[in-house]
């Protein structure tokens, strides 16, 4: 289970995780990778980008809570960061 | 004076503006344009990206308030959106 998913068990409404980077450009690159993934999955998280930091939040608007799509997206975003 | 700048006169601490788009991909494209501009200016705003929406917030961390750099960045981001 990803860290994002672990946190979700406590928060229930949404999954949130912060990823850090050595500079703005690397963080922006990650936003693009997450964006591509979101388009592929047809499920879009909220993405907050600041210098050296990307914060991802996902939940399913239709039910205003978590569905399998959120856990799948979260796990894949974790994989992206690690790769 | 840009809309962002106008709002800043009231908020004082930071400039914030929301830009809307017809889909996620267009919003992500704008994030990249703003990112390139930020790198050019050497001044990086906080960027919040959601489906069809980009929210930009800028202030100068060093003084925890607004400087000329914020107003210039805000005006250039407005231009980007209009172009």
Backbone of each chain as nested JSON, in Angstrom:
{
  "chains": [
    {"id": "A", "residues": [
      {"number": 1, "name": "UNK", "atoms": {"N": [0.863, -1.205, 0.0], "CA": [0.0, 0.0, 0.0], "C": [0.897, 1.253, 0.0]}},
      {"number": 2, "name": "UNK", "atoms": {"N": [0.542, 2.205, -0.807], "CA": [1.37, 3.41, -0.891], "C": [1.202, 4.266, 0.356]}},
      {"number": 3, "name": "UNK", "atoms": {"N": [2.147, 5.163, 0.549], "CA": [2.041, 6.086, 1.688], "C": [0.763, 6.906, 1.586]}},
      {"number": 4, "name": "UNK", "atoms": {"N": [0.465, 7.318, 0.35], "CA": [-0.754, 8.099, 0.102], "C": [-1.977, 7.316, 0.576]}},
      {"number": 5, "name": "UNK", "atoms": {"N": [-2.007, 6.042, 0.201], "CA": [-3.155, 5.204, 0.557], "C": [-3.243, 5.021, 2.073]}},
      {"number": 6, "name": "UNK", "atoms": {"N": [-2.098, 4.851, 2.705], "CA": [-2.067, 4.679, 4.153], "C": [-2.688, 5.885, 4.84]}},
      {"number": 7, "name": "UNK", "atoms": {"N": [-2.295, 7.071, 4.363], "CA": [-2.816, 8.283, 4.96], "C": [-4.339, 8.383, 4.742]}},
      {"number": 8, "name": "UNK", "atoms": {"N": [-4.777, 7.878, 3.599], "CA": [-6.19, 7.971, 3.235], "C": [-7.073, 7.232, 4.228]}},
      {"number": 9, "name": "UNK", "atoms": {"N": [-6.552, 6.147, 4.768], "CA": [-7.341, 5.369, 5.714], "C": [-7.696, 6.213, 6.942]}},
      {"number": 10, "name": "UNK", "atoms": {"N": [-6.874, 7.199, 7.213], "CA": [-7.149, 8.075, 8.345], "C": [-8.034, 9.251, 7.904]}},
      {"number": 11, "name": "UNK", "atoms": {"N": [-7.683, 9.843, 6.776], "CA": [-8.388, 11.055, 6.347], "C": [-9.785, 10.764, 5.785]}},
      {"number": 12, "name": "UNK", "atoms": {"N": [-9.923, 9.62, 5.104], "CA": [-11.203, 9.167, 4.546], "C": [-11.722, 9.985, 3.349]}},
      {"number": 13, "name": "UNK", "atoms": {"N": [-11.74, 11.302, 3.47], "CA": [-12.314, 12.088, 2.384], "C": [-11.426, 12.202, 1.16]}},
      {"number": 14, "name": "UNK", "atoms": {"N": [-10.116, 12.345, 1.381], "CA": [-9.207, 12.517, 0.252], "C": [-7.811, 11.976, 0.569]}},
      {"number": 15, "name": "UNK", "atoms": {"N": [-7.018, 11.821, -0.492], "CA": [-5.621, 11.41, -0.345], "C": [-4.754, 12.623, -0.637]}},
      {"number": 16, "name": "UNK", "atoms": {"N": [-3.764, 12.867, 0.192], "CA": [-2.882, 14.005, -0.038], "C": [-1.446, 13.612, 0.246]}},
      {"number": 17, "name": "UNK", "atoms": {"N": [-0.538, 14.067, -0.601], "CA": [0.882, 13.799, -0.362], "C": [1.744, 14.894, -0.969]}},
      {"number": 18, "name": "UNK", "atoms": {"N": [2.82, 15.22, -0.276], "CA": [3.751, 16.238, -0.758], "C": [5.032, 15.574, -1.258]}},
      {"number": 19, "name": "UNK", "atoms": {"N": [5.465, 15.966, -2.435], "CA": [6.689, 15.455, -3.044], "C": [7.679, 16.613, -3.158]}},
      {"number": 20, "name": "UNK", "atoms": {"N": [8.933, 16.356, -2.837], "CA": [9.929, 17.443, -2.887], "C": [10.94, 17.244, -4.017]}},
      {"number": 21, "name": "UNK", "atoms": {"N": [11.484, 18.356, -4.476], "CA": [12.406, 18.375, -5.617], "C": [13.505, 19.41, -5.377]}},
      {"number": 22, "name": "UNK", "atoms": {"N": [14.65, 19.224, -6.067], "CA": [15.77, 20.145, -5.84], "C": [15.586, 21.541, -6.433]}},
      {"number": 23, "name": "UNK", "atoms": {"N": [14.611, 21.704, -7.316], "CA": [14.385, 23.019, -7.922], "C": [12.982, 23.102, -8.535]}},
      {"number": 24, "name": "UNK", "atoms": {"N": [12.673, 24.262, -9.121], "CA": [11.347, 24.479, -9.704], "C": [11.123, 23.603, -10.936]}},
      {"number": 25, "name": "UNK", "atoms": {"N": [12.172, 23.525, -11.778], "CA": [12.022, 22.816, -13.049], "C": [11.714, 21.326, -12.857]}},
      {"number": 26, "name": "UNK", "atoms": {"N": [12.378, 20.716, -11.884], "CA": [12.136, 19.291, -11.605], "C": [10.708, 19.085, -11.084]}},
      {"number": 27, "name": "UNK", "atoms": {"N": [10.256, 20.026, -10.267], "CA": [8.889, 19.947, -9.735], "C": [7.872, 20.087, -10.876]}},
      {"number": 28, "name": "UNK", "atoms": {"N": [8.147, 21.013, -11.791], "CA": [7.249, 21.221, -12.937], "C": [7.223, 19.986, -13.837]}},
      {"number": 29, "name": "UNK", "atoms": {"N": [8.37, 19.346, -13.992], "CA": [8.458, 18.119, -14.794], "C": [7.557, 17.041, -14.188]}},
      {"number": 30, "name": "UNK", "atoms": {"N": [7.589, 16.932, -12.872], "CA": [6.752, 15.948, -12.174], "C": [5.263, 16.266, -12.374]}},
      {"number": 31, "name": "UNK", "atoms": {"N": [4.924, 17.534, -12.346], "CA": [3.524, 17.947, -12.586], "C": [3.078, 17.462, -13.972]}},
      {"number": 32, "name": "UNK", "atoms": {"N": [3.956, 17.583, -14.947], "CA": [3.619, 17.121, -16.296], "C": [3.45, 15.61, -16.363]}},
      {"number": 33, "name": "UNK", "atoms": {"N": [4.308, 14.896, -15.637], "CA": [4.196, 13.435, -15.602], "C": [2.886, 13.017, -14.937]}},
      {"number": 34, "name": "UNK", "atoms": {"N": [2.561, 13.687, -13.85], "CA": [1.302, 13.398, -13.152], "C": [0.118, 13.768, -14.058]}},
      {"number": 35, "name": "UNK", "atoms": {"N": [0.256, 14.868, -14.791], "CA": [-0.792, 15.297, -15.721], "C": [-1.048, 14.281, -16.813]}},
      {"number": 36, "name": "UNK", "atoms": {"N": [0.018, 13.74, -17.372], "CA": [-0.12, 12.708, -18.408], "C": [-0.827, 11.475, -17.852]}},
      {"number": 37, "name": "UNK", "atoms": {"N": [-0.399, 11.08, -16.66], "CA": [-0.998, 9.926, -15.983], "C": [-2.488, 10.161, -15.72]}},
      {"number": 38, "name": "UNK", "atoms": {"N": [-2.817, 11.349, -15.275], "CA": [-4.209, 11.689, -14.979], "C": [-5.076, 11.593, -16.238]}},
      {"number": 39, "name": "UNK", "atoms": {"N": [-4.521, 12.063, -17.354], "CA": [-5.261, 11.983, -18.613], "C": [-5.467, 10.52, -19.018]}},
      {"number": 40, "name": "UNK", "atoms": {"N": [-4.427, 9.711, -18.853], "CA": [-4.529, 8.276, -19.169], "C": [-5.594, 7.592, -18.316]}},
      {"number": 41, "name": "UNK", "atoms": {"N": [-5.603, 7.937, -17.02], "CA": [-6.52, 7.299, -16.068], "C": [-7.931, 7.894, -16.147]}},
      {"number": 42, "name": "UNK", "atoms": {"N": [-8.033, 9.056, -16.775], "CA": [-9.326, 9.742, -16.801], "C": [-9.757, 10.166, -15.402]}},
      {"number": 43, "name": "UNK", "atoms": {"N": [-8.762, 10.435, -14.554], "CA": [-9.045, 10.815, -13.156], "C": [-7.999, 11.855, -12.765]}},
      {"number": 44, "name": "UNK", "atoms": {"N": [-8.463, 13.056, -12.444], "CA": [-7.535, 14.181, -12.266], "C": [-7.44, 14.655, -10.817]}},
      {"number": 45, "name": "UNK", "atoms": {"N": [-6.245, 14.63, -10.275], "CA": [-6.064, 15.15, -8.918], "C": [-5.939, 16.663, -8.934]}},
      {"number": 46, "name": "UNK", "atoms": {"N": [-6.01, 17.275, -7.777], "CA": [-5.605, 18.671, -7.636], "C": [-4.094, 18.679, -7.453]}},
      {"number": 47, "name": "UNK", "atoms": {"N": [-3.433, 19.611, -8.109], "CA": [-1.966, 19.657, -8.063], "C": [-1.514, 21.045, -7.634]}},
      {"number": 48, "name": "UNK", "atoms": {"N": [-0.789, 21.105, -6.538], "CA": [-0.24, 22.375, -6.061], "C": [1.266, 22.364, -6.298]}},
      {"number": 49, "name": "UNK", "atoms": {"N": [1.736, 23.355, -7.056], "CA": [3.152, 23.436, -7.408], "C": [3.762, 24.697, -6.812]}},
      {"number": 50, "name": "UNK", "atoms": {"N": [4.8, 24.514, -6.025], "CA": [5.587, 25.649, -5.533], "C": [7.047, 25.32, -5.809]}},
      {"number": 51, "name": "UNK", "atoms": {"N": [7.94, 26.24, -5.544], "CA": [9.359, 26.01, -5.825], "C": [9.826, 24.756, -5.077]}},
      {"number": 52, "name": "UNK", "atoms": {"N": [10.225, 23.714, -5.855], "CA": [10.768, 22.498, -5.23], "C": [9.756, 21.61, -4.532]}},
      {"number": 53, "name": "UNK", "atoms": {"N": [8.482, 21.856, -4.778], "CA": [7.448, 21.09, -4.064], "C": [6.2, 20.875, -4.914]}},
      {"number": 54, "name": "UNK", "atoms": {"N": [5.665, 19.668, -4.863], "CA": [4.386, 19.381, -5.521], "C": [3.499, 18.661, -4.516]}},
      {"number": 55, "name": "UNK", "atoms": {"N": [2.32, 19.2, -4.323], "CA": [1.376, 18.575, -3.396], "C": [0.188, 18.054, -4.206]}},
      {"number": 56, "name": "UNK", "atoms": {"N": [-0.078, 16.784, -4.055], "CA": [-1.149, 16.142, -4.829], "C": [-2.311, 15.783, -3.908]}},
      {"number": 57, "name": "UNK", "atoms": {"N": [-3.504, 16.133, -4.325], "CA": [-4.705, 15.773, -3.566], "C": [-5.692, 15.102, -4.512]}},
      {"number": 58, "name": "UNK", "atoms": {"N": [-6.202, 13.96, -4.113], "CA": [-7.188, 13.31, -4.978], "C": [-8.383, 12.8, -4.183]}},
      {"number": 59, "name": "UNK", "atoms": {"N": [-9.544, 12.959, -4.759], "CA": [-10.77, 12.349, -4.25], "C": [-11.747, 12.282, -5.418]}},
      {"number": 60, "name": "UNK", "atoms": {"N": [-12.847, 11.615, -5.209], "CA": [-13.813, 11.461, -6.297], "C": [-14.98, 12.418, -6.076]}},
      {"number": 61, "name": "UNK", "atoms": {"N": [-15.047, 13.422, -6.951], "CA": [-16.022, 14.491, -6.775], "C": [-17.46, 13.969, -6.758]}},
      {"number": 62, "name": "UNK", "atoms": {"N": [-17.709, 12.963, -7.61], "CA": [-19.07, 12.446, -7.757], "C": [-19.663, 11.955, -6.43]}},
      {"number": 63, "name": "UNK", "atoms": {"N": [-18.815, 11.343, -5.601], "CA": [-19.322, 10.851, -4.302], "C": [-18.772, 11.678, -3.134]}},
      {"number": 64, "name": "UNK", "atoms": {"N": [-17.959, 12.71, -3.469], "CA": [-17.319, 13.549, -2.458], "C": [-16.561, 12.7, -1.432]}},
      {"number": 65, "name": "UNK", "atoms": {"N": [-15.848, 11.711, -1.947], "CA": [-15.063, 10.836, -1.078], "C": [-14.127, 9.988, -1.918]}},
      {"number": 66, "name": "UNK", "atoms": {"N": [-13.639, 8.911, -1.363], "CA": [-12.647, 8.083, -2.049], "C": [-13.249, 6.883, -2.76]}},
      {"number": 67, "name": "UNK", "atoms": {"N": [-12.703, 6.617, -3.949], "CA": [-13.059, 5.4, -4.668], "C": [-11.767, 4.686, -5.068]}},
      {"number": 68, "name": "UNK", "atoms": {"N": [-11.904, 3.529, -5.685], "CA": [-10.74, 2.757, -6.119], "C": [-9.852, 3.599, -7.043]}},
      {"number": 69, "name": "UNK", "atoms": {"N": [-10.459, 4.422, -7.887], "CA": [-9.696, 5.263, -8.82], "C": [-8.676, 6.131, -8.102]}},
      {"number": 70, "name": "UNK", "atoms": {"N": [-9.024, 6.605, -6.925], "CA": [-8.108, 7.461, -6.165], "C": [-6.901, 6.673, -5.669]}},
      {"number": 71, "name": "UNK", "atoms": {"N": [-7.146, 5.472, -5.2], "CA": [-6.053, 4.642, -4.683], "C": [-5.121, 4.215, -5.814]}},
      {"number": 72, "name": "UNK", "atoms": {"N": [-5.714, 3.898, -6.971], "CA": [-4.907, 3.513, -8.135], "C": [-4.051, 4.699, -8.578]}},
      {"number": 73, "name": "UNK", "atoms": {"N": [-4.685, 5.856, -8.706], "CA": [-3.951, 7.069, -9.118], "C": [-2.827, 7.378, -8.122]}},
      {"number": 74, "name": "UNK", "atoms": {"N": [-3.128, 7.3, -6.846], "CA": [-2.136, 7.602, -5.805], "C": [-0.94, 6.651, -5.889]}},
      {"number": 75, "name": "UNK", "atoms": {"N": [-1.222, 5.377, -6.071], "CA": [-0.145, 4.377, -6.15], "C": [0.726, 4.646, -7.379]}},
      {"number": 76, "name": "UNK", "atoms": {"N": [0.083, 4.99, -8.496], "CA": [0.837, 5.248, -9.732], "C": [1.67, 6.528, -9.63]}},
      {"number": 77, "name": "UNK", "atoms": {"N": [1.153, 7.519, -8.916], "CA": [1.915, 8.761, -8.711], "C": [3.133, 8.475, -7.831]}},
      {"number": 78, "name": "UNK", "atoms": {"N": [2.953, 7.654, -6.825], "CA": [4.088, 7.242, -5.992], "C": [5.162, 6.554, -6.832]}},
      {"number": 79, "name": "UNK", "atoms": {"N": [4.719, 5.677, -7.718], "CA": [5.66, 4.963, -8.599], "C": [6.416, 5.947, -9.478]}},
      {"number": 80, "name": "UNK", "atoms": {"N": [5.703, 6.929, -10.032], "CA": [6.32, 7.952, -10.881], "C": [7.435, 8.669, -10.131]}},
      {"number": 81, "name": "UNK", "atoms": {"N": [7.152, 9.022, -8.896], "CA": [8.117, 9.777, -8.084], "C": [9.359, 8.937, -7.815]}},
      {"number": 82, "name": "UNK", "atoms": {"N": [9.147, 7.653, -7.57], "CA": [10.267, 6.76, -7.24], "C": [11.102, 6.409, -8.46]}},
      {"number": 83, "name": "UNK", "atoms": {"N": [10.494, 6.525, -9.661], "CA": [11.21, 6.093, -10.881], "C": [12.117, 7.184, -11.421]}}
    ]},
    {"id": "B", "residues": [
      {"number": 1, "name": "UNK", "atoms": {"N": [-3.048, 48.72, -15.317], "CA": [-2.816, 47.803, -14.188], "C": [-3.627, 46.511, -14.397]}},
      {"number": 2, "name": "UNK", "atoms": {"N": [-3.008, 45.392, -14.151], "CA": [-3.688, 44.117, -14.365], "C": [-4.736, 43.888, -13.278]}},
      {"number": 3, "name": "UNK", "atoms": {"N": [-5.647, 42.957, -13.547], "CA": [-6.65, 42.593, -12.54], "C": [-5.977, 42.074, -11.278]}},
      {"number": 4, "name": "UNK", "atoms": {"N": [-4.914, 41.278, -11.489], "CA": [-4.162, 40.732, -10.356], "C": [-3.639, 41.866, -9.483]}},
      {"number": 5, "name": "UNK", "atoms": {"N": [-3.074, 42.867, -10.149], "CA": [-2.498, 43.993, -9.423], "C": [-3.587, 44.768, -8.675]}},
      {"number": 6, "name": "UNK", "atoms": {"N": [-4.728, 44.929, -9.306], "CA": [-5.837, 45.647, -8.684], "C": [-6.242, 44.972, -7.383]}},
      {"number": 7, "name": "UNK", "atoms": {"N": [-6.341, 43.645, -7.456], "CA": [-6.739, 42.903, -6.276], "C": [-5.668, 43.036, -5.188]}},
      {"number": 8, "name": "UNK", "atoms": {"N": [-4.416, 43.112, -5.635], "CA": [-3.3, 43.176, -4.683], "C": [-3.381, 44.4, -3.792]}},
      {"number": 9, "name": "UNK", "atoms": {"N": [-3.877, 45.476, -4.336], "CA": [-3.975, 46.715, -3.56], "C": [-4.873, 46.509, -2.346]}},
      {"number": 10, "name": "UNK", "atoms": {"N": [-5.773, 45.568, -2.453], "CA": [-6.656, 45.271, -1.325], "C": [-6.011, 44.238, -0.403]}},
      {"number": 11, "name": "UNK", "atoms": {"N": [-5.483, 43.181, -1.002], "CA": [-4.959, 42.077, -0.186], "C": [-3.63, 42.41, 0.5]}},
      {"number": 12, "name": "UNK", "atoms": {"N": [-2.812, 43.184, -0.194], "CA": [-1.512, 43.631, 0.324], "C": [-0.438, 42.554, 0.45]}},
      {"number": 13, "name": "UNK", "atoms": {"N": [-0.755, 41.446, 1.075], "CA": [0.276, 40.427, 1.301], "C": [0.662, 39.653, 0.045]}},
      {"number": 14, "name": "UNK", "atoms": {"N": [-0.332, 39.347, -0.796], "CA": [-0.042, 38.554, -1.984], "C": [-1.01, 38.89, -3.118]}},
      {"number": 15, "name": "UNK", "atoms": {"N": [-0.644, 38.435, -4.333], "CA": [-1.527, 38.582, -5.487], "C": [-2.076, 37.197, -5.816]}},
      {"number": 16, "name": "UNK", "atoms": {"N": [-3.361, 37.111, -6.065], "CA": [-3.953, 35.823, -6.4], "C": [-4.965, 36.0, -7.529]}},
      {"number": 17, "name": "UNK", "atoms": {"N": [-4.957, 35.061, -8.466], "CA": [-5.936, 35.127, -9.549], "C": [-6.218, 33.717, -10.065]}},
      {"number": 18, "name": "UNK", "atoms": {"N": [-7.479, 33.477, -10.421], "CA": [-7.876, 32.187, -10.976], "C": [-8.136, 32.325, -12.475]}},
      {"number": 19, "name": "UNK", "atoms": {"N": [-7.561, 31.413, -13.245], "CA": [-7.741, 31.384, -14.702], "C": [-8.478, 30.097, -15.058]}},
      {"number": 20, "name": "UNK", "atoms": {"N": [-9.44, 30.193, -15.96], "CA": [-10.221, 28.998, -16.301], "C": [-9.935, 28.52, -17.728]}},
      {"number": 21, "name": "UNK", "atoms": {"N": [-10.131, 27.219, -17.932], "CA": [-9.827, 26.56, -19.206], "C": [-10.883, 25.504, -19.518]}},
      {"number": 22, "name": "UNK", "atoms": {"N": [-11.014, 25.151, -20.809], "CA": [-12.058, 24.189, -21.18], "C": [-11.762, 22.748, -20.775]}},
      {"number": 23, "name": "UNK", "atoms": {"N": [-10.525, 22.45, -20.404], "CA": [-10.19, 21.08, -20.001], "C": [-8.878, 21.055, -19.205]}},
      {"number": 24, "name": "UNK", "atoms": {"N": [-8.496, 19.86, -18.793], "CA": [-7.289, 19.707, -17.975], "C": [-6.037, 20.023, -18.778]}},
      {"number": 25, "name": "UNK", "atoms": {"N": [-5.996, 19.534, -20.025], "CA": [-4.786, 19.69, -20.827], "C": [-4.453, 21.162, -21.095]}},
      {"number": 26, "name": "UNK", "atoms": {"N": [-5.476, 21.964, -21.369], "CA": [-5.249, 23.398, -21.607], "C": [-4.743, 24.085, -20.329]}},
      {"number": 27, "name": "UNK", "atoms": {"N": [-5.286, 23.662, -19.213], "CA": [-4.857, 24.23, -17.929], "C": [-3.39, 23.863, -17.657]}},
      {"number": 28, "name": "UNK", "atoms": {"N": [-3.041, 22.622, -17.946], "CA": [-1.66, 22.157, -17.74], "C": [-0.7, 22.909, -18.664]}},
      {"number": 29, "name": "UNK", "atoms": {"N": [-1.15, 23.167, -19.881], "CA": [-0.334, 23.92, -20.837], "C": [-0.028, 25.32, -20.282]}},
      {"number": 30, "name": "UNK", "atoms": {"N": [-1.04, 25.938, -19.691], "CA": [-0.859, 27.277, -19.1], "C": [0.134, 27.213, -17.931]}},
      {"number": 31, "name": "UNK", "atoms": {"N": [0.046, 26.157, -17.144], "CA": [0.993, 25.981, -16.026], "C": [2.43, 25.952, -16.564]}},
      {"number": 32, "name": "UNK", "atoms": {"N": [2.615, 25.268, -17.674], "CA": [3.955, 25.209, -18.271], "C": [4.413, 26.574, -18.788]}},
      {"number": 33, "name": "UNK", "atoms": {"N": [3.496, 27.319, -19.37], "CA": [3.832, 28.664, -19.851], "C": [4.21, 29.571, -18.678]}},
      {"number": 34, "name": "UNK", "atoms": {"N": [3.43, 29.479, -17.617], "CA": [3.721, 30.272, -16.415], "C": [5.057, 29.819, -15.816]}},
      {"number": 35, "name": "UNK", "atoms": {"N": [5.303, 28.52, -15.849], "CA": [6.558, 27.98, -15.332], "C": [7.765, 28.506, -16.094]}},
      {"number": 36, "name": "UNK", "atoms": {"N": [7.661, 28.541, -17.411], "CA": [8.759, 29.074, -18.236], "C": [9.009, 30.545, -17.906]}},
      {"number": 37, "name": "UNK", "atoms": {"N": [7.909, 31.286, -17.802], "CA": [7.986, 32.711, -17.461], "C": [8.642, 32.909, -16.091]}},
      {"number": 38, "name": "UNK", "atoms": {"N": [8.256, 32.094, -15.147], "CA": [8.809, 32.188, -13.784], "C": [10.316, 31.949, -13.791]}},
      {"number": 39, "name": "UNK", "atoms": {"N": [10.745, 30.961, -14.574], "CA": [12.179, 30.674, -14.666], "C": [12.913, 31.865, -15.304]}},
      {"number": 40, "name": "UNK", "atoms": {"N": [12.308, 32.445, -16.334], "CA": [12.901, 33.619, -16.993], "C": [13.036, 34.793, -16.023]}},
      {"number": 41, "name": "UNK", "atoms": {"N": [11.983, 34.991, -15.224], "CA": [11.937, 36.13, -14.307], "C": [12.746, 35.87, -13.033]}},
      {"number": 42, "name": "UNK", "atoms": {"N": [13.058, 34.602, -12.786], "CA": [13.709, 34.249, -11.534], "C": [12.815, 34.533, -10.337]}},
      {"number": 43, "name": "UNK", "atoms": {"N": [11.509, 34.413, -10.567], "CA": [10.524, 34.685, -9.508], "C": [9.374, 33.697, -9.704]}},
      {"number": 44, "name": "UNK", "atoms": {"N": [9.155, 32.86, -8.703], "CA": [8.235, 31.731, -8.88], "C": [6.968, 31.869, -8.037]}},
      {"number": 45, "name": "UNK", "atoms": {"N": [5.83, 31.863, -8.691], "CA": [4.567, 31.917, -7.941], "C": [4.193, 30.524, -7.442]}},
      {"number": 46, "name": "UNK", "atoms": {"N": [3.229, 30.444, -6.561], "CA": [2.589, 29.167, -6.239], "C": [1.528, 28.937, -7.306]}},
      {"number": 47, "name": "UNK", "atoms": {"N": [1.429, 27.711, -7.776], "CA": [0.504, 27.391, -8.865], "C": [-0.386, 26.228, -8.441]}},
      {"number": 48, "name": "UNK", "atoms": {"N": [-1.676, 26.476, -8.424], "CA": [-2.629, 25.41, -8.096], "C": [-3.36, 25.017, -9.377]}},
      {"number": 49, "name": "UNK", "atoms": {"N": [-3.276, 23.74, -9.717], "CA": [-3.883, 23.232, -10.954], "C": [-4.96, 22.211, -10.625]}},
      {"number": 50, "name": "UNK", "atoms": {"N": [-6.167, 22.477, -11.094], "CA": [-7.244, 21.5, -10.99], "C": [-7.853, 21.387, -12.385]}},
      {"number": 51, "name": "UNK", "atoms": {"N": [-8.786, 20.497, -12.578], "CA": [-9.38, 20.293, -13.897], "C": [-9.997, 21.615, -14.394]}},
      {"number": 52, "name": "UNK", "atoms": {"N": [-9.437, 22.151, -15.491], "CA": [-9.982, 23.374, -16.084], "C": [-9.72, 24.657, -15.318]}},
      {"number": 53, "name": "UNK", "atoms": {"N": [-8.796, 24.6, -14.368], "CA": [-8.572, 25.779, -13.518], "C": [-7.114, 25.884, -13.069]}},
      {"number": 54, "name": "UNK", "atoms": {"N": [-6.587, 27.102, -13.126], "CA": [-5.246, 27.357, -12.59], "C": [-5.328, 28.58, -11.69]}},
      {"number": 55, "name": "UNK", "atoms": {"N": [-4.885, 28.433, -10.464], "CA": [-4.888, 29.547, -9.518], "C": [-3.44, 29.928, -9.218]}},
      {"number": 56, "name": "UNK", "atoms": {"N": [-3.135, 31.177, -9.462], "CA": [-1.764, 31.658, -9.275], "C": [-1.698, 32.591, -8.064]}},
      {"number": 57, "name": "UNK", "atoms": {"N": [-0.724, 32.347, -7.211], "CA": [-0.501, 33.216, -6.055], "C": [0.955, 33.634, -6.042]}},
      {"number": 58, "name": "UNK", "atoms": {"N": [1.207, 34.936, -5.909], "CA": [2.594, 35.377, -5.842], "C": [2.813, 36.397, -4.735]}},
      {"number": 59, "name": "UNK", "atoms": {"N": [3.919, 36.238, -4.069], "CA": [4.395, 37.23, -3.108], "C": [5.896, 37.038, -2.976]}},
      {"number": 60, "name": "UNK", "atoms": {"N": [6.551, 37.935, -2.306], "CA": [8.001, 37.837, -2.157], "C": [8.326, 37.309, -0.772]}},
      {"number": 61, "name": "UNK", "atoms": {"N": [8.839, 36.078, -0.744], "CA": [9.08, 35.38, 0.522], "C": [10.057, 36.16, 1.421]}},
      {"number": 62, "name": "UNK", "atoms": {"N": [11.055, 36.77, 0.782], "CA": [12.104, 37.452, 1.552], "C": [11.542, 38.543, 2.473]}},
      {"number": 63, "name": "UNK", "atoms": {"N": [10.501, 39.241, 1.98], "CA": [9.917, 40.298, 2.815], "C": [8.519, 39.919, 3.306]}},
      {"number": 64, "name": "UNK", "atoms": {"N": [8.08, 38.692, 2.925], "CA": [6.739, 38.223, 3.276], "C": [5.669, 39.248, 2.89]}},
      {"number": 65, "name": "UNK", "atoms": {"N": [5.832, 39.784, 1.68], "CA": [4.87, 40.763, 1.164], "C": [5.122, 40.984, -0.314]}},
      {"number": 66, "name": "UNK", "atoms": {"N": [4.63, 42.077, -0.834], "CA": [4.716, 42.328, -2.273], "C": [5.875, 43.243, -2.65]}},
      {"number": 67, "name": "UNK", "atoms": {"N": [6.505, 42.895, -3.778], "CA": [7.536, 43.769, -4.349], "C": [7.2, 43.972, -5.831]}},
      {"number": 68, "name": "UNK", "atoms": {"N": [7.995, 44.798, -6.496], "CA": [7.779, 45.058, -7.919], "C": [7.77, 43.762, -8.731]}},
      {"number": 69, "name": "UNK", "atoms": {"N": [8.627, 42.803, -8.338], "CA": [8.719, 41.522, -9.057], "C": [7.366, 40.824, -9.141]}},
      {"number": 70, "name": "UNK", "atoms": {"N": [6.574, 40.946, -8.078], "CA": [5.257, 40.295, -8.06], "C": [4.301, 40.946, -9.059]}},
      {"number": 71, "name": "UNK", "atoms": {"N": [4.345, 42.263, -9.127], "CA": [3.451, 42.981, -10.039], "C": [3.844, 42.733, -11.497]}},
      {"number": 72, "name": "UNK", "atoms": {"N": [5.158, 42.673, -11.742], "CA": [5.632, 42.38, -13.101], "C": [5.214, 40.967, -13.505]}},
      {"number": 73, "name": "UNK", "atoms": {"N": [5.451, 40.011, -12.61], "CA": [5.079, 38.622, -12.9], "C": [3.575, 38.509, -13.148]}},
      {"number": 74, "name": "UNK", "atoms": {"N": [2.798, 39.142, -12.302], "CA": [1.336, 39.085, -12.418], "C": [0.875, 39.656, -13.766]}},
      {"number": 75, "name": "UNK", "atoms": {"N": [1.447, 40.772, -14.153], "CA": [1.063, 41.407, -15.421], "C": [1.431, 40.505, -16.592]}},
      {"number": 76, "name": "UNK", "atoms": {"N": [2.603, 39.885, -16.524], "CA": [3.036, 39.002, -17.611], "C": [2.193, 37.727, -17.685]}},
      {"number": 77, "name": "UNK", "atoms": {"N": [1.759, 37.246, -16.552], "CA": [0.879, 36.054, -16.529], "C": [-0.471, 36.421, -17.143]}},
      {"number": 78, "name": "UNK", "atoms": {"N": [-0.972, 37.581, -16.837], "CA": [-2.213, 38.058, -17.446], "C": [-2.083, 38.124, -18.971]}},
      {"number": 79, "name": "UNK", "atoms": {"N": [-0.947, 38.636, -19.429], "CA": [-0.693, 38.72, -20.873], "C": [-0.683, 37.339, -21.511]}},
      {"number": 80, "name": "UNK", "atoms": {"N": [-0.025, 36.388, -20.84], "CA": [0.052, 35.013, -21.331], "C": [-1.356, 34.444, -21.536]}},
      {"number": 81, "name": "UNK", "atoms": {"N": [-2.201, 34.683, -20.545], "CA": [-3.569, 34.131, -20.578], "C": [-4.369, 34.732, -21.722]}},
      {"number": 82, "name": "UNK", "atoms": {"N": [-4.139, 36.015, -21.954], "CA": [-4.896, 36.711, -23.01], "C": [-4.402, 36.331, -24.402]}},
      {"number": 83, "name": "UNK", "atoms": {"N": [-3.126, 35.895, -24.491], "CA": [-2.547, 35.629, -25.819], "C": [-2.923, 34.247, -26.348]}}
    ]}
  ]
}
